[in-house]
Every structure is written in structure tokens, then in C-alpha cells.
Amino acid sequence: MASHVGGVQAGAAPGHAHRAVSGWLVFAAVMMIFGGAMNLLQGISAIRTDSVFLVTRSYIFQYDLSGWGWVHLAIGIALLVAGFAVFTGAMWARVTGVVLAGLALVANFLWLPYYPVWATVLLIIDALVIWALCAGPSRGGAGRAEMGWTERGRPEAGRPDTGRPEAGGPETGRTA
């Protein structure tokens, strides 16, 4: 029942490897879903032309509020779908997530005159999503198993030793 973070799960049937997702990808997926839901609600609110939004006259970017509502609604739906796709760990989902978070970042920057605090929060979330998707899986853990290293830090049988000290050896200062 327990699994590790990142890489291919052990115990999967041959030919049916099930990819687990790293901590950064889970963070990015959750933030994408959260940001997508916030964009979705923001879009619905703008389409309804609520009195929640502030319209400043001195901002260089001024657009129709209901038009921006449709833009944010579409971005919100796309971010939600892509956020759930990132949970699969697929590279296409990560690339799509980076592109959508980038579009959302630009849209929220242009949204600043209407709702400055909400737009700033979404700017930060979008930037964190891009960073987490680009950071991807950690280099430790399951990635080491794909390179031929066991969980204890020793090379698998039949794999060449790369010269790294074994875990627990006198070179590392750790004992098993």
C-alpha cells in the first residue's frame, strides 16, 4: 500500500509501470487546482459584473470587465484540468501546466486594476506553479533506483559502480 515519492512504483506488472509523482509535482498540481478554482470564481464574478471589483482610471491597461471574465473563466477551467493531469506525472502535463500558468500570470498582471490583492495572490501562485513544474522530481529517492541504485545506496547487481560511496560506509560518516 505504501509507495515512494517519484519514479516508477515497485511491484507494478511488467509493461504496466505506474508512475508515482514527486512532492514538487504534487505541490504544483494542488496549486494549479487552487489557482484554477480562484480564476474560475473570478471569471464568474466578472461576467456577472459584481460590484466587488475596483476600476481605476489611471491604470494603463483598461479592458471590458465581462470580457476579462470570460478570459479568466477559460484559464480557470484549463488550469483545473491541467492540475489534475499533473498528478499523472506525464511530461506533457508539466509542459501544459507551465504554459497555462504563464498565461494566467500575464492575465492576472493585467487584472491588477480590477482586484489588486486577489491578482497579486494569483501572481504569486502562478509563479510558484511554474517553479515547481520546472523543478520536477527530486534527484534523490526513486530517480536513484532508475539509475541502478538501491534504497540503501548500493548499486544493483549487474549495474556498474559509479564510484559513489555506499550508505553507511566509513566515507560517509553514517552507519547503517
N, C-alpha and C positions, 0 to 999 in steps of 0.2 A: 504494500500500500504506500510505503514511503518512497519518495523519489528525490533525486538530487536536482539542483538548480542548474540549468543549461545543458547543452549537448543532447545526445541520443540516450533515451532511457534504456537501462539494462533490463533484460528479461523480455523485450519485445520480440514477437515472432519474426523469423528471418524474412526479409523483404517488406516488413511492416514496421519499420523503425518509427517510433513515435517521439517527436522532438519535444523536449521539455524547454521551458523558457527561462532565461536568466532574470535576475532580480531587476536589472535596469529595464528590460523589455516589459516586465510586469508593471513597473512604475510608469513607463511611457504609455502603456495601454490604459491603465487606470486614469492617468491624467488626460489622455485623449478622450476617453469616455466622459469624464467630468467636464472638460473644456467643450466637448461637442454638445453636451446637455445644456451648458450655460449659453453657448452660441444659439442653440435651438430656442431656448426660452427668450433670449434677447431678440431673436428674429421674430418670434410670435408677438412679443410685446411691441416691437417697432411696426409690424404690419397693422396691428390694432391701433396704432398711433396713441399709445398711452401718454399720459401727462407726466410719466416718470422721467422722461428724457429732457436734458438741458440742451438748448440750442444757442450757441454763442454766435455773435455776429462778427467777431474779429478773427475767427479761425480761417486759415487759407483754404481748407478742404471743407466745402459745404455741399451736401448731396441730399436728395429726397429721402426722408425718413422711411417711408414704406418700401422704397427701392432697396435701401440698405437692409431692411428687414428680410426681404427675400434672399439677399446675398447671405446673410448670417444664418438663415434657416437652412439653405442648401449646404453651407460649410458645416453647420452643426450636424446635419444628418450624415454627411460624408465622414466627419471625424468620428461619429459614433460607430459607423460600420467599420471604418479602418481600425479603430481602437479594439474592437472585438477580433479583427483579423490579426492584429499584432500578437494576440495570445497564442496563435499557432506557431510563432517563431519564424515564419516564412520571410525570406528576404524581400519579396515583392511587397509584403505588408509594411515592412520597415521603410522602404523607399516611398511608398504611397503615403505613409504617415508623415515622413519628413516634408514631402511636397505639400500635403494638406495643412500641416502645422505652419509651414511658411506662408501659405496663402492666408490662413487665419491670422497670423501675426501681422501681415500687411493690412488686412481688413480691420483688425482691432486698432491698429495705429490710426487708420483713417476714421475710426469710430470715436476717437478721443473727444471731439467736441460735443458729442451727444450724451455720453455717460463716462466721465473721466476715470472714476475709481474702478468700475467694472471692467473697462477697457484695459486699464493698467494691470489688473489681476490676470486677465486673459492673455495679455502680452507676456507676462512672466511665465504663465503656464505653458504657452506655446513655445517659448524659448527653452524651457526645461524639457519639454517633449522632444524637441529637435536634438538637444544634447543627449538625452537618454537613448534615443533611437540610434544616434551615431556612435555612442559609446558601446552599445550592443552587449553581447555576452562577455562575462569576465574571462580573463585568460587562465584563471585557476579552475579547479573543480573538474567539470566534465570535459572541458576543452583539453585537459591533460590526458584524459582517457582516449580521446580521439587521436592524440599524438603518440599513443603507445605507453603511457604511464598509468600505473595503478593508483588507487586511492592512497596507498601508503608511500607513494613517491618512488617506487621501484619500477624499472622498465618491465613490460610484459615479456613473457617468454617468446623468443623468436624475433623480438624487436631489438634493433641496435641501441646500445647505451650511448647517450649523447654527452656523457661526461659530467652530468649533474650529480651532486652528492645525494645519497639516499636519505630519506627521512629517518631521523633517529641515529644517524651515523655521527662519528666524532667531529666531522667537518661542520655540521650544522649547529652543534651545541645542544641539540634536543635528544632526549632519549625516548624510545618507543613506549 
